């Protein structure tokens, strides 16, 4: 899932142009060596002002005072999103060409990789100096949030948590632990084994019946109810006013991406059903999802819970420096 270039290439290379290199604090802690290498490559190819913000306020202040310098972010996907969000808040996103040198664990730089940025520090720094600026699409929501790569609305039906013992084998010990033993025969003072008293069977049966009835009659989505495992999301999904899914048919998840770079400037919407059946696909300028409280993942940020949210695609809304093809 990625935001692809729109096809509008801008002037190549910024070698020799003054740079504002903003190094994210998390990158300095995670991989100081990659940060040092990227900084050396950038400083060797351009006049670079190095900024080491310690928090969001210093980060925002550095970008606001960039002047004619071109901003370069050294950090993970969250650092890139922070820079784009700040420029979007200034309403100057389209007028600034961003560049990024991804530094972080593979999962923390997945968005940058999907956008086409090399994850090797040297290759990414060289792409900053000699690459091509590309105009990209993005999504904004009705709370002024942004989405660069895409968003998903998960169903909330999660697999069994690791470390939770299954009720099907209550006496099987987890790996690395001693097995739990059933009680053995008791021995009296005279050395003669005494029988273990058995618990009455009817309280256990009654408890099992009550548990089964509570699971069957619990409302969908209640923890412990059987229906919560298969209910899915009751959501209404509209693409430019056309209803793709309604509350009468549960969905497993919904995905929205900013566009595929054909110049149409439309978002791609895919609705996956809870039961078997082919997904529904559509392309639209605005996508509205509504229903019971739901959460969504936008790039690396989880939002919600909300009852309704509208995302609108903005073609060629921001620029990112990418390597030559």
C-alpha positions in Angstrom: 0.0 0.0 0.0 1.7 3.2 -1.1 1.3 6.6 -2.5 2.8 6.5 -6.0 4.3 9.4 -7.9 1.8 11.3 -9.9 4.1 11.5 -12.9 4.9 15.3 -12.5 8.7 15.4 -12.2 10.4 18.6 -11.0 13.9 19.8 -11.4 16.6 17.2 -10.6 19.0 17.3 -7.8 19.7 19.7 -4.9 23.4 19.3 -4.8 24.9 22.7 -3.9 21.6 24.1 -2.6 21.6 24.9 1.2 19.9 22.3 3.3 18.2 22.2 6.7 19.0 18.7 8.1 16.6 17.9 10.9 17.8 14.8 12.9 15.0 13.2 14.8 15.9 12.3 18.5 14.7 8.7 18.0 17.0 8.2 15.1 20.0 9.4 17.2 19.1 6.9 19.9 18.3 4.0 17.6 21.1 4.1 15.1 23.7 6.8 15.7 26.1 5.4 13.1 23.6 5.6 10.2 22.8 9.2 11.3 26.5 10.1 11.3 27.0 8.5 7.8 24.0 10.3 6.3 25.0 13.6 7.8 28.6 13.3 6.4 27.3 12.5 2.9 24.9 15.5 3.0 27.4 17.9 4.3 29.9 16.8 1.6 27.5 17.6 -1.2 25.7 20.8 0.1 25.9 23.5 2.6 23.9 22.0 5.5 22.6 23.4 8.7 22.2 20.6 11.2 19.3 20.8 13.7 19.0 18.4 16.7 15.6 19.1 18.1 14.8 17.6 21.5 11.0 17.8 21.2 8.0 18.7 19.0 8.3 22.4 19.7 11.9 22.6 18.7 11.1 20.5 15.6 8.3 22.8 14.6 10.5 25.9 15.3 13.3 24.6 13.1 11.1 24.0 10.1 9.4 27.4 10.5 12.8 29.1 10.4 14.1 27.2 7.4 14.2 30.2 5.2 15.4 29.2 1.7 17.0 26.0 3.0 15.5 22.7 1.8 14.4 20.5 4.7 15.8 17.0 5.0 14.5 14.7 7.7 16.7 12.0 9.1 14.5 9.6 11.0 11.7 7.1 10.8 8.2 7.3 9.3 6.9 9.2 12.3 9.5 11.9 11.8 8.5 12.2 8.1 4.8 12.4 9.0 5.5 15.0 11.6 7.3 17.2 9.0 4.5 16.8 6.5 1.9 17.6 9.1 3.7 20.8 10.2 4.1 22.0 6.7 0.4 21.2 6.0 -0.5 23.2 9.1 1.4 26.1 7.7 -0.4 25.7 4.4 3.0 25.6 2.7 3.2 21.9 1.9 3.0 22.3 -1.9 5.7 24.9 -1.9 8.3 22.9 -0.1 10.2 19.9 -1.4 10.9 17.5 1.3 13.6 14.8 1.5 14.1 12.0 4.0 16.8 9.6 5.0 15.1 6.7 6.7 16.7 5.6 10.0 15.1 3.0 12.2 13.9 -0.6 12.3 12.5 -2.1 9.1 8.9 -1.8 10.4 9.5 1.8 11.4 10.5 2.9 7.9 8.0 0.8 5.9 6.2 3.9 4.7 9.3 5.6 3.4 10.3 2.4 1.6 6.8 2.1 0.1 7.1 5.7 -1.2 10.3 4.8 -3.0 13.0 6.1 -0.7 16.0 3.8 -0.2 16.4 2.6 3.4 20.2 2.4 3.2 21.7 5.6 4.7 24.3 6.2 2.0 21.8 5.6 -0.9 19.2 7.7 0.7 21.5 10.6 1.3 22.8 10.4 -2.3 19.2 10.4 -3.5 18.6 13.6 -1.5 21.5 15.3 -3.4 21.0 13.9 -6.9 17.4 12.6 -7.0 14.2 13.8 -8.6 11.4 15.7 -6.9 8.1 14.0 -7.4 4.6 15.3 -6.7 2.5 12.9 -4.6 -1.1 12.6 -3.6 -2.3 12.6 0.0 -5.5 12.2 1.9 -6.8 14.7 4.5 -9.7 13.9 6.9 -12.3 16.2 8.4 -10.2 16.7 11.5 -7.3 18.1 9.4 -5.3 14.8 9.7 -3.1 13.6 6.8 -2.5 10.2 5.2 0.5 9.7 2.9 0.5 5.9 2.2 -3.0 4.7 3.0 -5.4 3.8 5.8 -7.1 0.7 7.0 -10.2 0.2 9.2 -9.6 -3.2 10.9 -12.5 -5.4 12.0 -11.4 -5.7 15.6 -11.6 -9.5 15.5 -8.1 -10.4 16.7 -6.4 -13.8 17.0 -5.9 -15.3 20.4 -3.3 -13.4 22.4 0.1 -15.1 22.7 0.6 -16.6 26.2 -3.1 -17.2 26.8 -3.7 -20.9 27.4 -6.4 -22.5 25.4 -9.3 -24.0 27.3 -9.2 -27.0 25.1 -6.1 -28.3 26.9 -6.3 -26.9 30.4 -3.6 -29.1 31.9 -0.9 -28.5 29.2 1.7 -26.2 30.6 3.1 -23.4 28.4 6.6 -23.9 27.0 9.3 -23.4 29.6 7.0 -23.9 32.6 6.5 -26.9 34.9 3.4 -28.9 34.2 0.5 -28.6 36.6 -0.1 -31.9 38.4 -3.5 -33.3 39.3 -3.9 -34.1 43.0 -2.8 -37.6 43.9 -4.0 -39.9 46.7 -3.7 -38.7 50.2 -1.9 -40.8 52.8 -3.2 -41.0 56.4 -1.1 -41.1 59.6 -1.3 -44.9 59.6 0.3 -45.0 56.1 -2.9 -46.2 54.4 -3.9 -44.2 51.3 -7.2 -42.4 51.7 -9.5 -41.7 48.7 -9.5 -38.1 47.4 -13.0 -36.7 48.0 -14.7 -35.9 44.7 -16.4 -32.6 44.2 -20.1 -32.7 43.4 -20.6 -32.8 39.7 -23.7 -30.7 39.4 -22.2 -27.3 40.4 -19.6 -27.7 37.7 -22.3 -28.7 35.1 -24.5 -25.7 36.1 -21.5 -23.3 35.8 -20.7 -24.6 32.3 -24.3 -24.2 31.2 -24.5 -20.7 32.5 -21.3 -19.8 30.7 -22.5 -21.3 27.4 -25.8 -19.4 27.7 -24.1 -16.1 28.5 -21.9 -16.4 25.4 -24.8 -17.2 23.1 -27.0 -14.4 24.4 -24.3 -11.7 24.8 -24.6 -8.7 22.4 -22.2 -8.8 19.4 -18.9 -7.3 20.3 -19.1 -8.2 24.0 -15.9 -9.8 25.3 -16.4 -13.6 25.6 -19.4 -13.7 23.2 -19.1 -16.1 20.3 -20.8 -13.6 18.0 -18.0 -11.1 18.6 -15.6 -13.4 16.7 -17.6 -13.3 13.5 -19.7 -10.1 13.7 -17.2 -7.9 11.9 -17.8 -4.2 11.5 -21.3 -2.7 10.8 -20.1 0.2 8.7 -21.5 2.4 6.0 -18.9 3.2 3.3 -19.6 5.9 0.7 -17.4 6.8 -2.2 -18.4 10.1 -3.8 -21.9 9.5 -2.4 -22.2 6.0 -3.8 -22.9 3.4 -1.1 -20.3 0.5 -1.2 -21.3 -1.1 2.1 -24.1 -0.6 4.5 -24.9 -1.6 8.1 -26.9 -4.7 7.0 -23.7 -6.5 5.8 -20.6 -6.7 8.1 -17.2 -5.9 6.6 -13.9 -7.3 7.7 -11.8 -4.2 6.8 -11.8 -1.2 4.6 -8.7 0.2 2.9 -8.2 3.6 1.2 -5.1 4.7 -0.7 -4.4 8.2 -2.1 -4.1 7.1 -5.8 -2.1 5.1 -8.2 -0.3 7.9 -10.1 -2.3 7.9 -13.3 -3.1 11.6 -13.0 -6.8 11.2 -12.3 -6.3 12.3 -8.6 -8.7 9.7 -7.2 -8.4 7.5 -4.1 -8.8 3.8 -4.4 -11.3 2.2 -1.9 -11.5 -1.5 -1.2 -14.2 -3.1 1.0 -13.5 -6.7 2.2 -16.5 -8.6 3.5 -16.7 -10.5 6.7 -18.1 -13.6 4.9 -16.9 -15.1 1.7 -17.2 -13.0 -1.4 -15.1 -10.8 -3.7 -14.2 -7.4 -2.4 -15.8 -4.2 -3.7 -13.5 -1.7 -5.3 -14.1 1.9 -6.3 -12.3 5.1 -7.0 -13.5 8.5 -5.6 -12.4 11.9 -4.5 -14.0 11.6 -1.1 -14.7 8.6 1.1 -17.0 8.6 4.1 -17.1 5.8 6.7 -19.7 5.8 9.4 -21.1 3.4 12.0 -20.5 2.3 15.5 -17.3 3.6 17.2 -14.4 2.4 15.1 -10.6 2.9 15.0 -8.5 3.2 11.9 -4.8 3.1 11.1 -3.5 6.0 9.0 0.1 5.2 8.0 1.6 4.4 11.4 -0.9 6.3 13.5 -4.0 4.8 15.0 -7.0 7.2 15.2 -10.4 7.1 16.8 -12.7 5.9 18.1 -15.0 7.9 15.8 -18.5 7.4 14.5 -17.9 9.1 11.1 -14.9 10.3 9.2 -14.5 11.6 5.7 -11.2 11.4 3.8 -10.5 13.6 0.7 -7.7 13.0 -1.8 -5.5 15.9 -2.8 -3.6 15.4 -6.1 0.0 16.6 -6.2 -0.3 18.0 -2.8 3.3 17.5 -1.6 6.8 16.9 -3.1 9.3 14.3 -2.1 12.8 13.8 -3.5 13.2 10.3 -4.8 16.0 8.4 -6.7 16.1 8.4 -10.5 14.3 5.4 -12.0 
